[in-house]
Amino acid sequence: MMGLDLIFGSSVERGPKSRRIYLTFDDGPNERATPAILETLAGERVPAAFFMVGDHVRRFPMLARRVADAGHEIGNHTEHHRKLLLLDRRTVRRELESAHEAIVGETGVRPRTFRAPHGHRSIFLKSIAADLRYTVFGWTFGVFDTALPGVETIRRRVRKRLRPGAIVLLHDGDGYDPKGDRMQTALALPEIIKDARERGYEFGSLAELHNGTHS
Ligand SMILES: [Zn+2]
């Protein structure tokens, strides 16, 4: 993927090939799914990363703060979950900076990571992410949990695709609808964690992968 990296900048799409995987939750915070997911993660002592939409952070600041207080990584996922690819430089910058300000303002945590909505990176992203000192993350696999395929299907898809170093893309929110339903993902999480542990995986924090050292 060197060619794309030259245009869009590098993004981290997996960790080192150890028995370690990385859970990530996009498009929150969300009033129902985020607390449920936090509860499972706390009970199982599993770290995760949450790539938040700035507009949702402003709407649900207490939830954003709960994620931060639990010690999970908080990433920037733009202000309005817009596909960056065709936007002009000024708009891309505003999407990143607004979400950055929302996260810092509401949680007190300075995000260090960014993930592009739908993976649509922009030619302007590299310099803007560098200005904000972000590591840009992609993912190893997703399971289309946003299509609400059912709790058991979400669980099974994750189990099938697990591999060393995988960055797993899941969703605790809907990028557009602040009331979107992501409870299937929340309900699948306990079994996802159990399945991974049975296969000898442990859970890492994306902080270990900052700056693309393992990309
Ligand atoms: Zn998203």
Boltz pocket constraint, residues with backbone or C-beta under 6 A from the ligand:
constraints:
  - pocket:
      binder: B
      contacts: [[A, 26], [A, 27], [A, 77], [A, 81], [A, 116], [A, 117], [A, 118], [A, 175]]
      max_distance: 6.0
